[in-house]
Amino acid sequence: KQWYQRRVRGRKIFVAEEDAQFFGGQVKFGDLVIERLRRAHLNDLENILPFLFLFLLHASTGVAGITEIATLGWIFTATRLFHTVFYLCAAPQPLRAACWTLGVLCNIYIAYQLLTSSY
């Protein structure tokens, strides 16, 4: 929370008029840091929500053991954390793409397991 406050609120730049008035800042669109944070957040939402759906379905159907479910959860979580950090730090693209790919592979593996399992 402190990092977010220093990075966003500390800049006193907001995209909503009411936030700018409340926190004593200015309304500005297109700030590079704010836009990078916004895109990282949207990217997380686009990737985490499908994983949660597949992960919970996978865990509740009994297709896999607890070790496999936990391992997939940890791998996905680690790749998303690293992806977000690399995104915010503007790290070279191969790092971010590798993290994203590993996360998507977790989703594909879970979907494959669900589709090919026989109940």
KOLTORTI-383091 format. One record per atom (N, C-alpha, C): residue in one letter; y, x, z. Coordinates in steps of 0.02 Angstrom, whole numbers, plus 50000, padded with zeros to 5 digits. Each point is the difference from the previous one (the first is absolute). Example, Ala and Ser with C-alpha at 12.3 -4.5 7.8 and 13.67 -1.06 7.14 Angstrom:
BEGIN
(a (49716 50660 50390));
(a (50059 49955 50000));
(a (50060 50045 50000));
(s (50053 49982 49964));
(s (50059 50042 50003));
(s (50055 49961 50037));
END
This chain:
BEGIN
(k (49941 50041 50000));
(k (50059 49959 50000));
(k (50063 50044 50000));
(q (49999 50053 50039));
(q (50059 50043 50002));
(q (50013 50032 49933));
(w (49947 50021 49966));
(w (50008 50031 49934));
(w (50033 49951 49952));
(y (49976 49937 50001));
(y (50028 49949 49957));
(y (50074 49988 50015));
(q (50017 49996 50064));
(q (50069 49988 50019));
(q (50046 50057 49979));
(r (49976 50062 50008));
(r (50041 50057 49979));
(r (50008 50001 49924));
(r (49945 49984 49965));
(r (49999 50006 49928));
(r (50038 49943 49965));
(v (49994 49940 50027));
(v (50030 49942 49966));
(v (50064 49978 50035));
(r (49994 49980 50062));
(r (50059 49975 50035));
(r (50051 50054 50012));
(g (49977 50062 50008));
(g (50046 50055 50011));
(g (50045 50013 49940));
(r (49978 49978 49941));
(r (50040 50009 49940));
(r (50054 49946 49994));
(k (49993 49946 50038));
(k (50047 49944 49999));
(k (50008 49970 49931));
(i (49944 49998 49963));
(i (49999 49970 49933));
(i (49951 49942 50001));
(f (50022 49942 49978));
(f (49959 49941 50002));
(f (50005 49963 49934));
(v (49950 49960 49985));
(v (50002 49960 49939));
(v (50017 49927 50015));
(a (50003 49982 50063));
(a (50019 49932 50019));
(a (50066 50003 50037));
(e (50044 49955 49980));
(e (50068 49997 50029));
(e (49998 49990 50076));
(e (49956 49955 50023));
(e (49997 49985 50072));
(e (49977 50060 50041));
(d (49954 50041 49972));
(d (49978 50060 50035));
(d (50056 50051 50004));
(a (50036 50008 49946));
(a (50056 50047 49998));
(a (50053 49981 50052));
(q (50015 49936 50005));
(q (50049 49977 50049));
(q (49975 50011 50071));
(f (49937 49983 50012));
(f (49972 50004 50068));
(f (49996 50072 50025));
(f (49977 50046 49955));
(f (49990 50069 50020));
(f (50060 50045 49984));
(g (50052 49972 49971));
(g (50060 50039 49986));
(g (49992 50048 49943));
(g (49969 49978 49947));
(g (49989 50045 49942));
(g (50031 49971 49938));
(q (49975 50024 49943));
(q (50025 49976 49936));
(q (49942 49976 49957));
(v (50017 49954 49955));
(v (49951 49975 49953));
(v (50000 50047 49940));
(k (49941 50025 49983));
(k (49995 50046 49943));
(k (49931 49992 49969));
(f (49998 49991 49936));
(f (49937 49995 49963));
(f (49987 50066 49965));
(g (49937 50018 49995));
(g (49981 50059 49962));
(g (50002 50066 50038));
(d (50005 49998 50067));
(d (49997 50062 50039));
(d (49931 50030 49992));
(l (49995 50063 49982));
(l (49936 50032 49984));
(l (49951 49999 50059));
(v (50023 50014 50059));
(v (49955 50002 50058));
(v (49975 49930 50017));
(i (50045 49952 50000));
(i (49982 49931 50016));
(i (49952 49973 49947));
(e (50013 50014 49938));
(e (49955 49977 49946));
(e (49931 50031 50005));
(r (49997 50063 50019));
(r (49935 50033 50008));
(r (49961 49968 50057));
(l (50034 49985 50055));
(l (49967 49966 50056));
(l (49976 49930 49979));
(r (50041 49965 49963));
(r (49982 49933 49977));
(r (49939 50002 49955));
(r (49999 50047 49953));
(r (49943 50005 49954));
(r (49937 50021 50036));
(a (50005 50044 50049));
(a (49941 50020 50039));
(a (49973 49940 50039));
(h (50044 49961 50028));
(h (49978 49940 50037));
(h (49965 49950 49954));
(l (50030 49987 49943));
(l (49969 49953 49952));
(l (49933 50026 49975));
(n (49995 50065 49988));
(n (49937 50029 49978));
(n (49947 49993 50054));
(d (50019 50008 50062));
(d (49952 49991 50055));
(d (49975 49927 50002));
(l (50047 49954 49994));
(l (49980 49929 50000));
(l (49952 49984 49942));
(e (50015 50026 49942));
(e (49958 49987 49941));
(e (49930 50028 50007));
(n (49991 50051 50040));
(n (49934 50032 50006));
(n (49963 49981 50064));
(i (50036 49990 50054));
(i (49968 49986 50064));
(i (49973 49929 50004));
(l (50037 49952 49975));
(l (49977 49930 50005));
(l (49934 49988 49963));
(p (49991 50024 49938));
(p (49934 49991 49969));
(p (49944 50036 50039));
(f (50015 50059 50026));
(f (49950 50036 50039));
(f (49980 49959 50061));
(l (50049 49973 50036));
(l (49984 49961 50060));
(l (49954 49941 49984));
(f (50015 49966 49945));
(f (49958 49944 49979));
(f (49928 50023 49986));
(l (49994 50052 49959));
(l (49933 50026 49983));
(l (49965 50029 50062));
(f (50036 50036 50040));
(f (49971 50032 50059));
(f (49973 49948 50049));
(l (50040 49949 50014));
(l (49977 49948 50046));
(l (49941 49960 49972));
(l (50002 49987 49936));
(l (49943 49966 49968));
(l (49938 50043 50003));
(h (50008 50064 49986));
(h (49945 50048 50002));
(h (49970 50005 50070));
(a (50043 50002 50050));
(a (49977 50006 50069));
(a (49966 49936 50024));
(s (50025 49943 49978));
(s (49973 49937 50025));
(s (49935 49978 49965));
(t (49986 50026 49942));
(t (49940 49979 49964));
(t (49938 50039 50020));
(g (50008 50055 50033));
(g (49942 50039 50021));
(g (49968 50040 49944));
(v (50037 50011 49947));
(v (49975 50039 49943));
(v (49988 50072 50019));
(a (50043 50027 50043));
(a (49996 50071 50018));
(a (49997 50007 50076));
(g (49980 50059 50021));
(g (49998 50015 50071));
(g (50069 50017 50027));
(i (50004 50003 50065));
(i (50064 50013 50033));
(i (50027 50069 49983));
(t (49956 50049 49989));
(t (50023 50068 49984));
(t (50034 50001 49931));
(e (49971 49966 49952));
(e (50030 49997 49933));
(e (50066 49963 50001));
(i (50003 49945 50036));
(i (50061 49961 50004));
(i (50056 50041 50033));
(a (49983 50033 50056));
(a (50050 50040 50035));
(a (50023 50059 49957));
(t (49954 50032 49966));
(t (50018 50057 49957));
(t (50047 49979 49944));
(l (49985 49944 49968));
(l (50045 49975 49947));
(l (50068 49983 50028));
(g (50001 49970 50059));
(g (50064 49984 50031));
(g (50042 50061 50016));
(w (49967 50052 50027));
(w (50036 50061 50016));
(w (50024 50037 49937));
(i (49958 50002 49950));
(i (50020 50033 49937));
(i (50060 49965 49969));
(f (49996 49933 49996));
(f (50055 49963 49970));
(f (50064 50009 50040));
(t (49995 49995 50066));
(t (50059 50007 50043));
(t (50031 50070 49992));
(a (49959 50051 50000));
(a (50026 50068 49992));
(a (50034 50009 49932));
(t (49969 49975 49947));
(t (50030 50008 49934));
(t (50066 49963 49995));
(r (50005 49941 50030));
(r (50063 49963 49998));
(r (50054 50035 50041));
(l (49981 50027 50058));
(l (50050 50036 50039));
(l (50026 50061 49963));
(f (49953 50039 49971));
(f (50022 50058 49962));
(f (50040 49980 49938));
(h (49980 49946 49967));
(h (50037 49977 49941));
(h (50071 49982 50019));
(t (50009 49964 50056));
(t (50066 49980 50021));
(t (50043 50061 50019));
(v (49971 50047 50035));
(v (50037 50060 50019));
(v (50020 50039 49937));
(f (49953 50008 49954));
(f (50015 50036 49937));
(f (50054 49963 49960));
(y (49998 49934 50002));
(y (50050 49960 49964));
(y (50069 50010 50030));
(l (50004 49997 50067));
(l (50065 50006 50033));
(l (50028 50070 49996));
(c (49957 50050 49998));
(c (50022 50069 49997));
(c (50010 50025 49928));
(a (49988 49956 49952));
(a (50005 50018 49929));
(a (49956 50060 49983));
(a (49939 49999 50025));
(a (49952 50054 49986));
(a (49980 49997 49926));
(p (49975 50055 49974));
(p (49979 50001 49930));
(p (49948 49945 49986));
(q (50004 49972 49942));
(q (49960 49941 49982));
(q (49925 50008 50005));
(p (49969 50055 49985));
(p (49927 50001 50006));
(p (49975 49983 50070));
(l (50038 50017 50052));
(l (49979 49983 50068));
(l (50001 49925 50011));
(r (50054 49968 49981));
(r (50006 49928 50009));
(r (49949 49962 49958));
(a (49989 50021 49939));
(a (49952 49967 49956));
(a (49929 50007 50026));
(a (49984 50058 50028));
(a (49932 50010 50027));
(a (49988 49954 50060));
(c (50049 49992 50043));
(c (49993 49955 50057));
(c (49993 49928 49977));
(w (50040 49980 49952));
(w (49996 49932 49975));
(w (49931 49988 49968));
(t (49976 50047 49961));
(t (49936 49993 49967));
(t (49943 49993 50050));
(l (50001 50040 50052));
(l (49948 49996 50051));
(l (50000 49932 50035));
(g (50060 49974 50013));
(g (50005 49934 50030));
(g (49973 49945 49955));
(v (50016 50004 49936));
(v (49975 49951 49952));
(v (49925 50006 49992));
(l (49974 50061 50003));
(l (49927 50009 49996));
(l (49965 49967 50060));
(c (50032 50001 50058));
(c (49971 49964 50057));
(c (49996 49925 49985));
(n (50052 49973 49971));
(n (49999 49928 49982));
(n (49947 49986 49948));
(i (49994 50042 49950));
(i (49950 49989 49948));
(i (49930 50004 50029));
(y (49988 50048 50044));
(y (49934 50008 50031));
(y (49982 49938 50041));
(i (50048 49975 50040));
(i (49987 49941 50040));
(i (49986 49940 49956));
(a (50041 49991 49947));
(a (49989 49943 49955));
(a (49932 50006 49966));
(y (49981 50059 49980));
(y (49935 50011 49969));
(y (49943 49981 50048));
(q (50006 50023 50062));
(q (49950 49984 50051));
(q (49994 49924 50010));
(l (50057 49967 50002));
(l (49999 49927 50010));
(l (49969 49964 49940));
(l (50015 50023 49940));
(l (49976 49966 49940));
(l (49926 50012 49987));
(t (49975 50058 50020));
(t (49930 50016 49984));
(t (49952 49988 50057));
(s (50026 49980 50058));
(s (49954 49989 50056));
(s (49966 49932 49992));
(s (49939 49998 50023));
(s (49963 49936 49999));
(s (49996 49975 50071));
(y (50017 49939 50008));
(y (50002 49971 50067));
(y (49932 49973 50015));
END
